[in-house]
Amino acid sequence: LSALLVLSLILLLERGCCQEADLRFNFASADLGARVLSANPEAKGAHQVLFSDRDKYLLIPCIAARKWFVVELSDEVRMAAFALANYEFYSSGVAQLTLLGSTAYPCVPERGCMWQMLGNFHVEPTMDLQEFALKTPVIVRYLKVLLVSFHGRQPYCTMSVFRVYGSNYLDDFTNDPTQQQTFTSSHSEASAPPEQLNDLGASRPPSSIQGESKPGSGSFSVGSTSGALLESIPPSELLSLRTVEHSGGSGGSEASAH
């Protein structure tokens, strides 16, 4: 019996079950109501990144010109961090991504909406869950993930997990009245005149889309938008991006790209 117990523990460790124990609330969990609203036409199984099944994943041909997906979180939240992982051996994992946030979708000028740039992030070529913390929490409901580049030269680019951590700002406001001032300033920061930013890319309806820890060593950069990112976004779709502070970065700057 003891030998069987030891063997079971070894198998659990090999599968990463114990390493991924995380009691934080994941606002990007499909089990809690999060969903993928749109993705680039070549993407298959984009919604799989919101589940905990390690054997299912987002699959995109690496030759696709633009790779992205939009997530509707389970609630409008004060986002503090996000995490991602790629568990597939014979595929290319994301190397650089850009994260955009919004409180409305579709994010178009007619709705007084702009995508807010949350940062450029570098992902290490490992199979560990890698986490990225925002220095300044931001209120969002929708996230657009732009997959700028990938590691390796496999024909398919994949992502297995995408998680979002933070707090329900309404709960914060109810439990602590002092949060009112913070909420007001944060919500103002997440808004801007619609003429500043157009919607980044046309979206597909959900019906056309086919188809969860140990932090890794991921890093990120803030400031002006990189050349690689600019090349991945048509100039006609991008008017300006506002950068939000992150831990370890220069923070607090604003960048414009045309």
C-alpha positions in Angstrom: 0.0 0.0 0.0 2.8 2.4 0.9 4.6 1.6 -2.4 1.4 2.4 -4.3 1.0 5.7 -2.5 4.6 6.7 -3.3 4.0 5.8 -6.9 0.8 7.9 -7.0 2.6 10.9 -5.6 5.4 10.6 -8.2 2.9 10.5 -11.0 1.1 13.5 -9.6 4.4 15.4 -9.5 5.3 14.4 -13.0 2.0 15.6 -14.3 2.5 19.0 -12.5 -0.7 18.6 -10.5 0.8 19.7 -7.2 3.0 22.4 -8.7 -0.1 24.1 -10.2 -2.1 24.3 -7.0 -3.3 27.9 -6.9 -6.1 29.2 -4.6 -6.4 32.6 -6.2 -9.5 33.5 -8.1 -9.0 33.2 -11.9 -11.2 35.6 -13.7 -10.3 34.1 -17.0 -11.8 30.7 -16.1 -14.4 29.3 -18.5 -16.0 27.5 -15.5 -16.7 30.9 -14.0 -18.2 32.4 -17.1 -15.2 33.8 -19.0 -15.2 33.2 -22.7 -13.2 33.9 -25.9 -15.2 36.4 -28.0 -13.0 36.5 -31.2 -9.7 35.5 -32.6 -7.8 35.7 -35.9 -9.4 33.5 -38.6 -6.7 30.8 -38.6 -6.9 30.2 -34.8 -8.4 26.9 -33.7 -9.6 26.1 -30.2 -8.9 29.6 -28.8 -11.4 28.9 -25.9 -9.2 26.0 -24.7 -6.8 28.5 -22.9 -9.6 29.2 -20.4 -9.8 25.6 -19.2 -7.5 23.5 -17.1 -7.0 20.6 -19.5 -3.3 20.4 -20.3 -4.0 18.3 -23.4 -6.0 20.9 -25.2 -4.8 24.3 -26.4 -5.0 27.2 -28.8 -3.5 26.3 -32.2 -2.5 28.8 -34.8 -0.4 28.1 -38.0 2.8 30.1 -37.4 2.6 31.4 -41.0 -0.5 33.4 -40.0 0.2 37.1 -40.5 -1.6 38.2 -37.3 -2.2 36.1 -34.2 -4.6 37.3 -31.5 -7.7 36.6 -29.4 -10.1 38.5 -27.2 -11.2 37.3 -23.8 -14.3 38.5 -21.9 -13.5 38.0 -18.2 -16.1 36.6 -15.8 -16.6 40.0 -14.3 -15.3 43.6 -14.6 -12.3 43.4 -12.3 -9.3 45.3 -10.9 -6.7 43.3 -12.8 -3.4 42.8 -10.9 -1.6 40.0 -12.9 -2.0 37.4 -15.6 -0.3 34.1 -16.3 0.2 31.8 -19.3 1.8 28.5 -20.2 2.5 26.3 -23.2 2.6 22.6 -22.4 3.0 21.3 -26.0 6.4 19.7 -26.9 6.2 19.8 -30.7 5.1 23.4 -31.2 6.3 27.0 -30.9 5.5 28.8 -27.7 4.9 32.5 -27.5 8.0 34.7 -27.1 6.5 38.2 -27.1 3.0 39.4 -26.6 1.2 42.7 -26.1 -1.8 42.9 -23.8 -4.6 45.4 -24.3 -7.5 46.1 -22.0 -11.0 47.6 -22.2 -14.2 47.9 -20.2 -16.4 47.7 -23.4 -16.6 45.5 -26.5 -16.5 45.9 -29.4 -14.0 48.6 -28.7 -14.9 51.1 -31.4 -14.9 55.0 -31.4 -18.7 55.0 -31.9 -19.0 53.5 -28.4 -16.5 56.0 -26.9 -14.0 53.2 -26.4 -10.3 52.8 -26.6 -8.0 49.8 -26.1 -5.6 50.6 -23.3 -2.1 49.2 -23.6 -1.2 47.1 -20.5 2.3 46.4 -21.7 4.7 44.3 -23.9 5.8 41.1 -22.3 8.6 38.6 -23.0 7.9 35.0 -22.3 10.7 32.5 -21.5 10.9 29.3 -23.6 9.9 27.0 -20.7 6.9 24.7 -20.0 6.3 26.4 -16.6 3.4 28.6 -15.8 4.8 32.2 -16.1 3.2 35.1 -14.3 3.3 38.8 -15.0 2.3 41.3 -12.3 1.0 44.8 -13.1 2.4 47.5 -10.8 -0.8 49.5 -11.1 -4.0 47.4 -11.1 -6.3 48.3 -13.9 -10.1 47.9 -14.2 -10.9 45.8 -17.3 -13.6 43.4 -18.5 -12.1 42.6 -21.9 -8.5 41.7 -22.9 -7.0 41.5 -26.3 -3.9 39.4 -26.5 -1.6 40.1 -29.5 0.8 37.3 -30.1 3.8 39.1 -31.7 6.4 36.4 -31.9 7.2 32.8 -31.0 10.1 30.6 -29.9 11.2 27.9 -32.3 10.4 27.0 -35.9 7.6 24.5 -35.6 4.7 24.9 -38.1 2.1 25.4 -35.3 2.1 28.0 -32.6 0.2 27.1 -29.4 -0.8 28.3 -25.9 -2.3 26.0 -23.3 -3.2 28.3 -20.4 -4.2 31.9 -19.9 -5.2 33.1 -16.4 -6.1 36.5 -15.0 -5.8 37.5 -11.3 -7.2 40.5 -9.4 -10.3 41.4 -7.4 -13.9 42.3 -8.0 -13.8 46.1 -7.7 -17.5 46.2 -6.5 -16.5 43.9 -3.6 -13.6 46.1 -2.8 -15.8 49.2 -2.8 -18.4 47.5 -0.6 -16.0 46.1 1.9 -13.8 49.2 2.1 -15.3 52.7 1.6 -11.8 54.1 1.2 -11.6 52.3 -2.2 -14.1 54.8 -3.7 -11.4 57.4 -4.5 -9.1 54.7 -5.9 -11.9 53.2 -8.1 -12.8 56.6 -9.5 -9.2 57.5 -10.5 -8.6 54.0 -11.9 -11.7 54.0 -13.9 -10.9 57.4 -15.3 -7.4 56.1 -16.3 -9.0 53.3 -18.2 -11.0 55.7 -20.4 -10.0 58.1 -23.1 -11.5 60.0 -26.0 -12.5 57.6 -28.8 -10.5 59.5 -31.4 -7.3 58.4 -29.7 -7.5 54.7 -30.6 -9.3 52.7 -33.2 -10.4 49.1 -32.7 -7.4 46.8 -33.2 -8.5 44.3 -35.8 -11.8 43.0 -37.0 -13.3 40.3 -34.8 -15.2 37.1 -35.6 -18.4 36.1 -33.8 -18.1 33.5 -31.1 -19.9 30.9 -33.3 -17.0 30.9 -35.8 -14.4 30.0 -33.1 -13.4 26.3 -33.1 -13.2 24.7 -30.6 -5.6 26.6 -16.0 1.4 27.3 -9.8 4.6 28.2 -9.8 5.5 31.5 -11.4 8.0 31.4 -14.2 10.7 33.8 -15.1 8.8 35.9 -17.6 9.6 39.6 -18.1 8.1 42.6 -19.7 8.9 46.0 -21.0 7.1 49.3 -21.0 7.5 52.6 -22.8 7.4 53.1 -26.5 5.9 50.4 -28.7 8.5 48.0 -30.2 9.1 47.8 -33.9 8.1 44.1 -34.0 4.7 45.1 -32.5 4.2 47.9 -34.9 4.8 45.6 -37.8 2.1 43.2 -36.5 -0.6 46.0 -36.4 -1.7 47.7 -39.6 -1.1 51.5 -39.3 -4.7 52.2 -40.3 -5.9 50.4 -37.1 -3.5 52.0 -34.7 -3.6 55.6 -33.7 -2.1 55.7 -30.2 -1.4 53.5 -27.2 -1.3 54.6 -23.6 1.2 52.6 -21.4 0.4 51.5 -17.8 3.1 51.0 -15.1 4.4 47.5 -14.4 6.7 46.3 -11.6 10.3 46.4 -12.8 9.7 48.8 -15.7 10.2 52.4 -16.3 6.4 53.0 -16.0 4.3 56.0 -16.2 5.2 57.0 -19.7 3.0 57.4 -22.7 3.7 56.3 -26.2 2.2 57.2 -29.5 2.5 55.3 -32.7 1.1 56.1 -36.1 
